[in-house]
Amino acid sequence: MSRIPLLVLISSITLGAAGFTADSARGARLFQSLACVQCHSVNGTGGTSAPDLGRIEDRGFTPASLAATMWNHAPAMWASMRERHITAGELDQQSARDLMAFFYAARFFEEPGDAGRGKRAFQSRGCAGCHGLTVAVNPKAKPVSQWQALANPLELVSVMWNHRAEMLARGASLPRLSVQDLTDILVYLRNLPETRSREGAFTIEAAPTNQAVFQSAGCAKCHQTEALAQSVQGKTLTGIAVEMWNHAHSMAAGGAPMAPFAKGEMQALVSSIWAENFFEDAGNPKAGARVFDAKKCSVCHPDASSGAPQLRVSEREFSGATMLSVLWKHGPNMLDRMNTKGLAWPKFEGKQMADLIAYLNTKHP
């Protein structure tokens, strides 16, 4: 099957419009310039007065739950910054997206995994039969220490897709994986002495669903783009990699094309079916209205005399990244105003933040 080389040009524009970009490399620089690194470290690099963000035990964040966590932590963070005479920089929406990409590259959005289970799965699923850790077992298979995809979630999806096509083409058995299997294997492999210092990389670009690669790869013969996009909403790239790996069995049985993806094509496909909803959780607007009242947001925001902005207006779009930007820009002033009114700083669970965002995105007529 012939493949069409694909070049995707994405402009970085406002959230809620047709596309956006998020880049972990820019986010890593922001982690420095916003002075986060003076208190927090990532995998041992940085300050020690706050938790190492690369070694946290809690995983499985979503954009909304990460925003909620930072919102809850904000007053203590600002107090510590005042004590240390730290002045942080600006965090606009684009910067917030990049910072979230940095956290994604640090595996904040992955489910918890276990290296011991991962080592056993690497053996029992047959991976170790071809892939050595530091030296090649099979001359056609790179050892794990040379796997660049371990640091790049999007590259991992592409490599796994292409690899399962190669395995099936030569008649090799293809073990089925669960998301937990792959999560554990990745924790094991990423914590090897040869790989543990490798910095994560994650760049995502939201693009329209009518990408040429969707047609050229043969996906359109069985899938509708909108339905496929809905089916992967809220899933991690690890989960998507597992689904695509396991999907090879039914594809082969149905005679579907198994051609590998050319460089950049998997990123284009994921950009079109997954990235648009990357910063959005599935929240409930009605529940969000109750959160809006319970957290006392309604004391100031509908009241024009308070000086607080109107939120549910047509030109505003909200997401986890938006809430980070709003917190960074307006949080200290908001805390002062709440103190003068005798109001407690609101704290959120992840689901509450997702519901609140959904409510804010329902507009007044």
Sequence and secondary structure as in RCSB ss.txt:
>XXXX:A:sequence
MSRIPLLVLISSITLGAAGFTADSARGARLFQSLACVQCHSVNGTGGTSAPDLGRIEDRGFTPASLAATMWNHAP
AMWASMRERHITAGELDQQSARDLMAFFYAARFFEEPGDAGRGKRAFQSRGCAGCHGLTVAVNPKAKPVSQWQAL
ANPLELVSVMWNHRAEMLARGASLPRLSVQDLTDILVYLRNLPETRSREGAFTIEAAPTNQAVFQSAGCAKCHQT
EALAQSVQGKTLTGIAVEMWNHAHSMAAGGAPMAPFAKGEMQALVSSIWAENFFEDAGNPKAGARVFDAKKCSVC
HPDASSGAPQLRVSEREFSGATMLSVLWKHGPNMLDRMNTKGLAWPKFEGKQMADLIAYLNTKHP
>XXXX:A:secstr
              TTSS  EEEHHHHHHHHHHTTGGGT EETTEE SSS  TTS S     HHHHHHHHHHHHH
HHHHHHHHTT       HHHHHHHHHHHHHTTTTS    HHHHHHHHHHTTGGGT  SSS SSTTS  GGG GGG
G HHHHHHHHHHHHHHHHHTT       HHHHHHHHHHHHTSTTTTT     EEE   S  HHHHHTTGGGT  H
HHHHHHHTT  HHHHHHHHHHHHHHHHHTT       TTHHHHHHHHHTGGGTT     HHHHHHHHHHTTGGGT
TT GGGT    SSTT    HHHHHHHHHHHHHHHHHHHHHTT       HHHHHHHHHHHTS   
